[in-house]
Amino acid sequence: MKNNISKIYLKELTYQVVGAAIEVHKELGPGLLESIYHKCLCLELQHRNIRFQSELIIPFKYKEVALNLDLRCDFVVNDCLVLEIKAVGTVAPIYEAQLLTYMKLLEAPKGILINFNCINLYKEGQKTYVNELYRDLPE
């Protein structure tokens, strides 16, 4: 992950990414498959010139041995922000654990969990998470 980021930079990046997700939700509404939201969010992020990787396979080593755990992150934005998207009735704690795991393994200080299956994405469809790496970032 990037070493030259700040809390202000992450706040602005979060605003841009959530704005892109809100635009997708505004166009499509709730009730579709996650894969549809994923493809449309890819297009929206590209349209806004936001650099990201999609379906990133997360590397993992145990005692210097690379293991294929088949962990795939929905989006890594600008090498510092992890974005997981869902289209579910209820955001289960396992989804939060999944995001926090990806943040730790990718050494990302911030992550966003977005659930497109809601009425108002801004109020109820997104939640931001930070970890110990965020605390050490400059303002």
Accessible surface in RSA format (square Angstrom, percent):
REM  Atomic radii and reference values for relative SASA: ProtOr
REM  Chains: A
REM  Algorithm: Lee & Richards
REM  Probe-radius: 1.40
REM  Slices: 20
REM RES _ NUM      All-atoms   Total-Side   Main-Chain    Non-polar    All polar
REM                ABS   REL    ABS   REL    ABS   REL    ABS   REL    ABS   REL
RES MET A   1    73.44  38.0  18.68  12.4  54.76 130.4  23.91  20.3  49.53  65.6
RES LYS A   2    69.12  33.7  53.66  32.9  15.46  36.8  34.90  31.4  34.22  36.5
RES ASN A   3   149.22 102.9 117.19 113.3  32.03  77.1  36.37  87.5 112.85 109.1
RES ASN A   4   134.73  92.9  98.52  95.2  36.21  87.2  46.57 112.1  88.16  85.2
RES ILE A   5     7.14   4.1   3.66   2.7   3.48   8.4   5.75   4.1   1.39   3.8
RES SER A   6    27.37  23.1  26.81  35.8   0.56   1.3  16.99  36.2  10.38  14.5
RES LYS A   7    39.79  19.4  38.77  23.8   1.03   2.4  11.03   9.9  28.76  30.6
RES ILE A   8   119.37  67.9 117.84  87.8   1.53   3.7 118.85  85.6   0.52   1.4
RES TYR A   9    74.39  34.7  68.78  39.1   5.61  14.6  70.88  53.3   3.51   4.3
RES LEU A  10     0.00   0.0   0.00   0.0   0.00   0.0   0.00   0.0   0.00   0.0
RES LYS A  11   148.43  72.4 146.99  90.2   1.44   3.4  89.94  81.0  58.49  62.3
RES GLU A  12    87.36  50.2  84.98  64.3   2.38   5.7  39.61  76.6  47.75  39.0
RES LEU A  13     5.57   3.1   4.45   3.2   1.12   2.8   5.29   3.7   0.28   0.7
RES THR A  14    15.63  11.1  15.63  15.8   0.00   0.0  15.63  21.0   0.00   0.0
RES TYR A  15   164.73  76.9 157.29  89.5   7.44  19.4 114.42  86.0  50.31  62.0
RES GLN A  16    67.53  37.8  63.87  46.7   3.66   8.7  22.30  47.5  45.24  34.3
RES VAL A  17     0.00   0.0   0.00   0.0   0.00   0.0   0.00   0.0   0.00   0.0
RES VAL A  18    12.06   7.9  12.06  10.9   0.00   0.0  12.06  10.5   0.00   0.0
RES GLY A  19    23.21  28.6   0.00   N/A  23.21  28.6  19.94  54.7   3.28   7.3
RES ALA A  20     0.00   0.0   0.00   0.0   0.00   0.0   0.00   0.0   0.00   0.0
RES ALA A  21     0.00   0.0   0.00   0.0   0.00   0.0   0.00   0.0   0.00   0.0
RES ILE A  22    56.13  31.9  55.77  41.5   0.36   0.9  55.77  40.2   0.36   1.0
RES GLU A  23    45.21  26.0  44.37  33.6   0.83   2.0   9.25  17.9  35.96  29.4
RES VAL A  24     5.48   3.6   3.19   2.9   2.29   5.5   5.48   4.8   0.00   0.0
RES HIS A  25    15.43   8.4  14.14   9.8   1.29   3.3   4.07   4.2  11.36  13.2
RES LYS A  26   149.09  72.7 115.68  71.0  33.40  79.5  77.86  70.1  71.23  75.9
RES GLU A  27   126.47  72.6  95.31  72.1  31.16  74.2  28.89  55.9  97.58  79.7
RES LEU A  28    61.90  34.5  37.80  27.0  24.10  60.6  41.57  29.2  20.33  54.7
RES GLY A  29    18.19  22.4   0.00   N/A  18.19  22.4  17.47  47.9   0.71   1.6
RES PRO A  30    59.43  43.3  42.08  38.4  17.35  63.1  42.15  34.8  17.28 107.4
RES GLY A  31    61.75  76.1   0.00   N/A  61.75  76.1  30.35  83.3  31.40  70.3
RES LEU A  32    68.93  38.4  57.89  41.4  11.05  27.8  62.02  43.6   6.92  18.6
RES LEU A  33   128.76  71.7 125.77  90.0   2.99   7.5 127.85  89.8   0.91   2.4
RES GLU A  34    58.08  33.3  53.84  40.7   4.24  10.1  19.91  38.5  38.17  31.2
RES SER A  35    67.95  57.4  59.31  79.2   8.64  19.9  50.52 107.6  17.42  24.4
RES ILE A  36    67.45  38.4  64.37  48.0   3.09   7.4  67.41  48.5   0.05   0.1
RES TYR A  37     0.17   0.1   0.17   0.1   0.00   0.0   0.17   0.1   0.00   0.0
RES HIS A  38    19.05  10.4  19.05  13.2   0.00   0.0  16.38  16.9   2.67   3.1
RES LYS A  39   149.14  72.8 147.29  90.4   1.85   4.4  90.89  81.8  58.25  62.0
RES CYS A  40    38.27  28.9  35.62  39.7   2.65   6.2   8.09  20.5  30.18  32.5
RES LEU A  41     0.00   0.0   0.00   0.0   0.00   0.0   0.00   0.0   0.00   0.0
RES CYS A  42    21.38  16.2  21.38  23.8   0.00   0.0  10.58  26.8  10.79  11.6
RES LEU A  43   118.92  66.2 115.44  82.6   3.48   8.8 115.65  81.2   3.27   8.8
RES GLU A  44    30.26  17.4  28.79  21.8   1.47   3.5   1.63   3.1  28.64  23.4
RES LEU A  45     0.00   0.0   0.00   0.0   0.00   0.0   0.00   0.0   0.00   0.0
RES GLN A  46   104.49  58.4  90.69  66.3  13.80  32.9  34.79  74.1  69.70  52.9
RES HIS A  47   145.63  79.6 119.87  83.3  25.75  65.9  77.70  80.1  67.92  79.0
RES ARG A  48    93.19  39.1  69.30  35.3  23.89  56.9  28.81  39.4  64.38  39.0
RES ASN A  49   140.50  96.9 106.58 103.0  33.91  81.7  34.19  82.3 106.30 102.7
RES ILE A  50    11.25   6.4   4.06   3.0   7.19  17.3   7.03   5.1   4.22  11.5
RES ARG A  51   125.14  52.5 116.01  59.1   9.13  21.7  77.12 105.4  48.02  29.1
RES PHE A  52    38.52  19.3  15.98   9.9  22.54  58.7  17.77  10.8  20.75  59.4
RES GLN A  53    80.72  45.1  76.22  55.7   4.51  10.7  31.93  68.0  48.80  37.0
RES SER A  54    44.30  37.4  20.71  27.6  23.59  54.3  16.44  35.0  27.86  39.0
RES GLU A  55    75.98  43.6  69.01  52.2   6.97  16.6  38.87  75.2  37.11  30.3
RES LEU A  56    39.19  21.8  35.32  25.3   3.87   9.7  39.19  27.5   0.00   0.0
RES ILE A  57    95.06  54.1  84.14  62.7  10.92  26.3  84.14  60.6  10.92  29.6
RES ILE A  58     3.77   2.1   0.00   0.0   3.77   9.1   0.00   0.0   3.77  10.2
RES PRO A  59    98.60  71.9  82.97  75.6  15.63  56.8  92.72  76.6   5.89  36.6
RES PHE A  60    59.11  29.6  52.19  32.3   6.92  18.0  56.63  34.3   2.48   7.1
RES LYS A  61   133.87  65.3 110.55  67.8  23.32  55.5  63.68  57.3  70.19  74.8
RES TYR A  62   126.57  59.1 124.89  71.1   1.68   4.4  94.94  71.3  31.63  39.0
RES LYS A  63   162.53  79.3 131.20  80.5  31.33  74.6  90.03  81.0  72.50  77.2
RES GLU A  64   146.69  84.2 124.21  94.0  22.48  53.5  57.02 110.3  89.67  73.2
RES VAL A  65    88.28  58.1  85.53  77.4   2.74   6.6  88.28  76.7   0.00   0.0
RES ALA A  66    77.89  71.6  54.65  84.3  23.23  52.9  54.65  77.0  23.23  61.5
RES LEU A  67    74.40  41.4  65.75  47.0   8.65  21.7  68.70  48.2   5.69  15.3
RES ASN A  68   133.88  92.3  94.39  91.2  39.48  95.1  40.59  97.7  93.28  90.2
RES LEU A  69    78.59  43.8  56.06  40.1  22.53  56.6  61.05  42.9  17.54  47.2
RES ASP A  70   101.63  71.2  83.59  83.2  18.04  42.7  26.32  62.0  75.30  75.1
RES LEU A  71    42.77  23.8  41.83  29.9   0.94   2.4  42.62  29.9   0.15   0.4
RES ARG A  72   105.23  44.2  95.55  48.7   9.67  23.0  27.50  37.6  77.73  47.1
RES CYS A  73     0.06   0.0   0.00   0.0   0.06   0.1   0.06   0.2   0.00   0.0
RES ASP A  74    11.18   7.8  11.17  11.1   0.00   0.0   0.00   0.0  11.17  11.1
RES PHE A  75     0.00   0.0   0.00   0.0   0.00   0.0   0.00   0.0   0.00   0.0
RES VAL A  76     1.24   0.8   0.25   0.2   0.99   2.4   0.25   0.2   0.99   2.7
RES VAL A  77     0.00   0.0   0.00   0.0   0.00   0.0   0.00   0.0   0.00   0.0
RES ASN A  78    23.52  16.2  22.98  22.2   0.54   1.3   0.57   1.4  22.95  22.2
RES ASP A  79    45.66  32.0  44.98  44.8   0.67   1.6   7.94  18.7  37.71  37.6
RES CYS A  80     0.00   0.0   0.00   0.0   0.00   0.0   0.00   0.0   0.00   0.0
RES LEU A  81     0.00   0.0   0.00   0.0   0.00   0.0   0.00   0.0   0.00   0.0
RES VAL A  82     0.00   0.0   0.00   0.0   0.00   0.0   0.00   0.0   0.00   0.0
RES LEU A  83     0.00   0.0   0.00   0.0   0.00   0.0   0.00   0.0   0.00   0.0
RES GLU A  84     2.34   1.3   2.34   1.8   0.00   0.0   0.00   0.0   2.34   1.9
RES ILE A  85     0.00   0.0   0.00   0.0   0.00   0.0   0.00   0.0   0.00   0.0
RES LYS A  86    19.70   9.6  19.57  12.0   0.13   0.3   2.90   2.6  16.80  17.9
RES ALA A  87    24.84  22.8   1.45   2.2  23.39  53.2   1.45   2.0  23.39  62.0
RES VAL A  88    36.83  24.2  32.42  29.3   4.41  10.6  36.83  32.0   0.00   0.0
RES GLY A  89    68.79  84.8   0.00   N/A  68.79  84.8  31.54  86.5  37.25  83.4
RES THR A  90   108.98  77.5  95.96  97.3  13.02  31.0  68.14  91.5  40.84  61.7
RES VAL A  91    51.97  34.2  33.66  30.5  18.31  44.1  33.66  29.3  18.31  49.7
RES ALA A  92    33.52  30.8  31.78  49.0   1.74   4.0  33.52  47.2   0.00   0.0
RES PRO A  93   107.96  78.7 103.62  94.5   4.34  15.8 104.76  86.5   3.20  19.9
RES ILE A  94   118.58  67.5 113.41  84.5   5.17  12.5 116.44  83.8   2.14   5.8
RES TYR A  95    53.56  25.0  53.56  30.5   0.00   0.0  19.99  15.0  33.57  41.4
RES GLU A  96    52.80  30.3  52.80  39.9   0.00   0.0   4.53   8.8  48.27  39.4
RES ALA A  97    47.36  43.5  41.34  63.8   6.03  13.7  46.47  65.4   0.89   2.4
RES GLN A  98    50.30  28.1  42.87  31.3   7.43  17.7  20.94  44.6  29.35  22.3
RES LEU A  99     0.00   0.0   0.00   0.0   0.00   0.0   0.00   0.0   0.00   0.0
RES LEU A 100    76.07  42.4  70.55  50.5   5.52  13.9  71.08  49.9   4.99  13.4
RES THR A 101    62.07  44.1  56.56  57.3   5.51  13.1  34.81  46.8  27.26  41.2
RES TYR A 102     9.37   4.4   9.37   5.3   0.00   0.0   1.61   1.2   7.76   9.6
RES MET A 103     0.00   0.0   0.00   0.0   0.00   0.0   0.00   0.0   0.00   0.0
RES LYS A 104   146.77  71.6 138.02  84.7   8.76  20.9  82.20  74.0  64.58  68.8
RES LEU A 105    55.04  30.7  31.59  22.6  23.45  58.9  34.36  24.1  20.67  55.6
RES LEU A 106    17.12   9.5  10.45   7.5   6.67  16.8  13.97   9.8   3.15   8.5
RES GLU A 107   111.96  64.3 108.16  81.8   3.80   9.0  25.19  48.7  86.77  70.8
RES ALA A 108     0.00   0.0   0.00   0.0   0.00   0.0   0.00   0.0   0.00   0.0
RES PRO A 109     4.86   3.5   4.86   4.4   0.00   0.0   4.86   4.0   0.00   0.0
RES LYS A 110    17.22   8.4  17.22  10.6   0.00   0.0   3.66   3.3  13.56  14.4
RES GLY A 111     0.00   0.0   0.00   N/A   0.00   0.0   0.00   0.0   0.00   0.0
RES ILE A 112     0.00   0.0   0.00   0.0   0.00   0.0   0.00   0.0   0.00   0.0
RES LEU A 113     5.55   3.1   3.48   2.5   2.07   5.2   3.48   2.4   2.07   5.6
RES ILE A 114     0.00   0.0   0.00   0.0   0.00   0.0   0.00   0.0   0.00   0.0
RES ASN A 115    10.98   7.6  10.58  10.2   0.40   1.0   2.16   5.2   8.82   8.5
RES PHE A 116     0.09   0.0   0.09   0.1   0.00   0.0   0.09   0.1   0.00   0.0
RES ASN A 117    51.85  35.8  41.46  40.1  10.39  25.0   2.15   5.2  49.69  48.0
RES CYS A 118    15.27  11.6   6.52   7.3   8.75  20.6  15.27  38.7   0.00   0.0
RES ILE A 119   146.05  83.1 129.43  96.4  16.62  40.1 129.94  93.6  16.11  43.7
RES ASN A 120    57.51  39.7  53.08  51.3   4.43  10.7  18.62  44.8  38.89  37.6
RES LEU A 121     4.33   2.4   1.34   1.0   2.99   7.5   1.34   0.9   2.99   8.0
RES TYR A 122   144.20  67.3 137.52  78.2   6.68  17.4  89.39  67.2  54.81  67.6
RES LYS A 123   164.90  80.4 129.51  79.5  35.39  84.3  78.83  71.0  86.07  91.7
RES GLU A 124   106.72  61.3  72.95  55.2  33.78  80.4  33.37  64.5  73.35  59.9
RES GLY A 125     2.36   2.9   0.00   N/A   2.36   2.9   1.86   5.1   0.50   1.1
RES GLN A 126    46.05  25.8  26.87  19.6  19.18  45.7   2.10   4.5  43.96  33.3
RES LYS A 127   112.73  55.0 108.78  66.7   3.95   9.4  71.86  64.7  40.87  43.5
RES THR A 128    53.94  38.4  31.22  31.7  22.72  54.1  23.26  31.2  30.68  46.4
RES TYR A 129    25.59  11.9  21.41  12.2   4.18  10.9  25.27  19.0   0.32   0.4
RES VAL A 130    74.10  48.8  53.33  48.3  20.77  50.1  53.33  46.3  20.77  56.3
RES ASN A 131    27.74  19.1  13.30  12.9  14.44  34.8  22.60  54.4   5.14   5.0
RES GLU A 132    87.72  50.4  83.77  63.4   3.95   9.4  40.05  77.5  47.66  38.9
RES LEU A 133    66.10  36.8  63.52  45.4   2.58   6.5  63.84  44.8   2.26   6.1
RES TYR A 134    46.14  21.5  46.14  26.2   0.00   0.0  23.48  17.6  22.65  27.9
RES ARG A 135   163.79  68.8 147.97  75.4  15.82  37.7  70.35  96.1  93.44  56.6
RES ASP A 136   115.36  80.8  83.39  83.0  31.97  75.6  35.05  82.5  80.31  80.1
RES LEU A 137    28.60  15.9  20.80  14.9   7.79  19.6  21.00  14.7   7.60  20.5
RES PRO A 138    87.76  64.0  75.97  69.3  11.79  42.8  87.70  72.4   0.06   0.4
RES GLU A 139   129.06  74.1 111.40  84.3  17.66  42.0  74.14 143.4  54.92  44.8
END  Absolute sums over single chains surface
CHAIN  1 A     8148.5       6802.5       1346.0       4713.4       3435.1
END  Absolute sums over all chains
TOTAL          8148.5       6802.5       1346.0       4713.4       3435.1
